[in-house]
Amino acid sequence: MRRFFLTTAVVAAVIFGLSGVTTEAVNNGFAERFAAADTKQMGEPGAYNFDRAHSFIGFKVKHNGLIEVPGFFRDFKGTVNYDAADVEKSTVEFTAQAKSVDTGVTPRDNHLRTADFFEVEKYPEITFKSTKVEKKGKNWIVTGDFTMKGVTKSISFPFQIAGFLPGGERSGPRMGITAETTINRRDFGVNYDSKLPSGILAVDDNVKVVLQIEAVVPKQAPPKAE
């Protein structure tokens, strides 16, 4: 599987473009203001469901010791229960369907679904459920139980809140969140071990997990007239 993770900048551009979360949105200064501010009542409280049309749950991993190649999951769901009065009481959880993995190359995606990697028939879901949200200095961190291929370990995501939007006629309030962390795939039983003659791994052990999430409070239907 030498061609595993052949990189393309086009794939990366398309993935991040479709996410609906732009670099400008992340770097518009809100994240810095949120980190520095008294966060009480910053944004509306509520259960914000991941908007799949404008969100991204994916990964990046180095191929042949050279370039990080991206992939993502097409089928996922998640919720941020945001406590505006005390952000540290907020929670987040998400589930990605492993068989929906997409790197833009069909043979590679089929290989990822096998026992070499996600073994999707036996382990169909990848999940995260937070156990703690905390602020360390200027940084926000969410820690929780991450489960992949039947193994559960506690991992932490440093995250930024990119901003909030008020509700309107078509949808409830929205929020944007970006987060990234690195895991060792072997900790979760992903032990594919193909190497180059030089001994360099074809697929690096360390994998970046990348979240770019736009989440929305569902619009409440108007009460029926009696």
C-alpha positions in Angstrom: 0.0 0.0 0.0 2.8 2.4 -1.0 0.3 4.8 -2.3 -1.3 5.1 1.0 -1.9 8.7 1.9 -0.6 10.2 -1.4 -1.1 13.9 -0.6 -2.9 16.6 -2.5 -3.4 20.2 -1.6 -6.6 20.3 -3.5 -8.2 17.7 -1.2 -7.2 19.8 1.8 -8.5 23.0 0.3 -11.8 21.4 -0.6 -12.2 19.9 2.9 -11.6 23.1 4.7 -13.5 25.2 2.2 -16.6 23.1 2.6 -16.3 23.3 6.4 -17.7 26.8 6.3 -15.3 28.0 9.0 -12.8 30.3 7.4 -9.4 31.4 8.7 -10.7 34.9 8.9 -13.5 33.8 11.1 -11.1 32.0 13.5 -8.7 34.9 13.6 -11.2 37.8 13.8 -10.1 38.6 17.3 -13.1 37.0 19.0 -11.2 34.0 20.3 -8.6 36.3 22.0 -11.4 38.5 23.5 -13.3 35.4 24.7 -10.1 34.0 26.3 -9.4 37.3 28.1 -12.9 38.3 29.1 -15.2 37.6 32.0 -17.2 35.0 30.0 -20.4 35.3 32.0 -23.3 35.7 29.6 -21.0 35.7 26.5 -23.2 34.0 24.0 -26.5 32.5 24.6 -26.7 29.3 26.7 -28.2 26.2 25.2 -27.7 22.8 23.5 -25.9 23.6 20.2 -26.1 20.7 17.7 -23.3 20.3 15.2 -24.3 21.7 11.8 -22.9 19.0 9.5 -23.2 21.2 6.4 -20.7 23.6 8.0 -18.5 21.5 10.3 -15.5 19.2 9.9 -14.3 16.3 12.0 -11.1 15.0 10.6 -7.5 14.2 10.9 -4.0 14.8 9.5 -1.2 12.3 9.4 2.3 12.4 7.9 3.0 10.1 5.0 6.5 8.6 4.4 7.9 11.2 6.9 7.1 14.0 4.5 3.7 15.6 4.2 0.6 15.7 6.4 -2.3 14.3 4.5 -5.9 15.0 5.6 -9.0 12.9 5.9 -12.4 13.4 7.4 -15.7 11.7 8.3 -18.8 12.5 6.3 -21.3 11.1 8.8 -21.2 12.5 12.4 -23.2 14.2 15.0 -22.5 16.1 18.2 -23.7 18.6 20.8 -22.2 21.4 22.8 -24.2 22.1 26.0 -23.0 25.6 26.5 -23.3 27.2 30.0 -22.9 31.0 29.4 -22.8 31.8 33.1 -20.0 29.3 33.8 -18.2 28.0 30.7 -16.4 25.3 32.8 -19.8 23.7 33.4 -20.3 23.2 29.6 -20.1 19.8 28.0 -19.4 18.4 24.5 -19.8 15.1 22.8 -19.7 13.7 19.3 -19.9 10.5 17.4 -18.4 9.8 13.9 -19.2 6.8 11.8 -15.9 5.2 11.0 -17.1 3.8 7.6 -17.7 7.3 6.4 -14.0 8.1 6.3 -13.0 10.0 3.2 -9.5 11.0 2.1 -10.5 11.5 -1.6 -8.9 8.2 -2.8 -11.3 5.2 -2.9 -8.7 2.4 -2.6 -7.2 4.2 0.4 -10.5 4.7 2.0 -11.4 1.0 1.6 -8.0 0.1 3.2 -8.8 2.4 6.1 -12.0 0.5 6.8 -10.1 -2.8 7.2 -8.6 -4.3 10.4 -5.3 -2.5 9.5 -7.0 0.7 10.6 -10.5 1.4 11.8 -12.0 -2.1 11.3 -15.4 -0.5 10.8 -17.6 -3.6 10.8 -16.5 -4.5 14.3 -16.0 -0.9 15.6 -18.5 1.3 13.7 -18.3 4.4 15.8 -15.6 6.8 17.1 -16.8 8.8 20.1 -15.8 11.6 22.5 -17.6 12.6 25.7 -16.2 15.4 27.8 -15.5 15.1 31.4 -14.0 18.5 32.1 -13.8 22.0 30.6 -11.2 24.3 32.1 -9.2 27.5 31.5 -5.4 27.4 31.9 -4.0 30.8 31.5 -5.4 32.2 28.3 -6.1 28.8 26.9 -9.4 26.8 27.1 -9.1 22.9 27.3 -11.8 20.3 27.1 -10.8 16.8 28.4 -12.9 13.7 27.9 -13.1 10.0 27.0 -12.2 9.3 23.4 -13.1 5.8 22.1 -11.8 4.3 18.9 -11.5 0.7 17.8 -12.9 -0.4 21.2 -10.3 1.4 23.2 -11.2 4.4 25.5 -8.6 6.8 26.8 -8.8 10.3 28.2 -7.5 13.0 25.8 -7.6 16.8 25.9 -8.4 19.3 23.1 -7.2 22.9 23.4 -10.0 24.9 21.8 -11.0 28.3 20.8 -14.5 29.8 20.5 -14.5 31.6 17.2 -17.7 33.5 17.9 -21.5 33.6 18.4 -24.4 34.6 16.2 -27.9 35.4 17.5 -30.9 33.4 16.4 -33.0 34.6 13.4 -36.0 33.6 11.5 -34.5 30.4 10.0 -32.3 29.1 12.9 -31.5 29.5 16.5 -28.2 30.9 18.0 -25.0 29.7 16.5 -21.4 29.3 17.7 -18.1 28.4 16.1 -15.4 26.3 17.8 -12.0 25.1 16.6 -9.9 22.5 18.3 -6.9 20.3 17.6 -5.0 17.6 19.5 -2.5 14.8 18.7 -3.0 11.2 19.5 -0.8 8.1 19.0 -2.8 5.7 16.8 -1.2 2.7 18.4 -2.7 3.6 21.8 -6.0 2.8 20.1 -5.0 -0.5 18.4 -4.2 1.0 15.0 -1.0 -0.8 14.4 -0.4 -0.7 10.6 3.3 -1.0 10.3 4.4 -0.6 6.7 7.8 1.0 6.4 10.1 2.3 3.7 13.5 0.5 3.2 15.0 3.3 5.3 12.8 2.3 8.2 10.5 5.4 8.0 6.9 4.6 8.7 4.6 4.9 5.7 1.9 6.2 8.1 3.2 8.1 11.1 2.2 7.0 14.6 1.1 10.5 15.6 -2.3 11.7 14.2 -3.7 15.2 14.5 -7.4 15.2 15.3 -9.0 18.4 13.9 -12.4 19.8 14.7 -13.9 22.9 13.1 -17.5 23.1 14.3 -20.4 25.4 13.6 -23.2 24.5 16.0 -26.7 25.7 16.3 -29.6 25.7 18.8 -32.5 24.1 17.0 -35.2 26.5 16.1 -38.3 26.0 18.3 -41.5 25.4 16.4 -44.2 27.9 17.2 -46.9 26.6 19.5 -50.0 25.2 17.8 -53.1 27.3 18.1 -55.7 25.7 20.3 
